[in-house]
Amino acid sequence: LPDLPGIEAPRPVVFPEPTVFTLPNGLEVIVLQDKEIPAVDISLQIRAGDIYSPANMPTLAGLVASALSEGTTKREKAKIDEAVDATGGTMSAGAGSELTA
């Protein structure tokens, strides 16, 4: 095939080296830093998807995911929303077959 005008060969992608550590509660944390982009993206993924739900409660992971942004015993939903909004951020939760995020 002839070369297409204006189309360049793909450039290699170089991913940053991850920093991995475990919190005292057992949660594994993986940090990827890219100082060329002035943004922060935080993603929490827990091995608690639909495949781990009991047979009599197949939508349990989705229910738990929807509750993640509804507040905690120590911080009300309004306070969480206020803190997220103050940074210009967004927060969402959902469940898949293997993970809750």
Backbone hydrogen bonds, N-H to C=O, Kabsch-Sander energy under -0.5 kcal/mol:
donor,donor_aa,acceptor,acceptor_aa,energy
7,I,4,L,-1.6
8,E,6,G,-0.6
14,V,12,P,-0.5
15,F,13,V,-0.6
19,T,31,V,-2.4
20,V,18,P,-0.5
21,F,29,V,-2.3
23,L,27,L,-2.8
26,G,23,L,-2.5
29,V,21,F,-3.7
31,V,19,T,-2.9
37,I,34,D,-1.3
39,A,37,I,-2.1
43,S,41,D,-0.5
45,Q,43,S,-0.6
46,I,100,T,-3.0
48,A,46,I,-2.6
49,G,98,E,-1.1
50,D,96,G,-2.5
51,I,97,S,-2.7
52,Y,49,G,-1.9
53,S,50,D,-1.5
57,M,54,P,-2.0
60,L,57,M,-1.8
63,L,59,T,-2.0
64,V,60,L,-2.7
65,A,61,A,-2.5
66,S,62,G,-2.2
67,A,63,L,-1.3
68,L,64,V,-0.9
68,L,65,A,-0.8
69,S,66,S,-0.5
70,E,67,A,-1.8
72,T,75,R,-3.3
77,K,70,E,-0.5
80,I,76,E,-2.0
81,D,77,K,-3.0
82,E,78,A,-2.2
83,A,79,K,-2.1
84,V,80,I,-2.4
85,D,81,D,-2.9
86,A,82,E,-2.1
87,T,83,A,-0.7
87,T,84,V,-0.9
88,G,85,D,-1.4
89,G,84,V,-2.2
96,G,99,L,-3.2
100,T,46,I,-2.5
101,A,94,G,-3.0
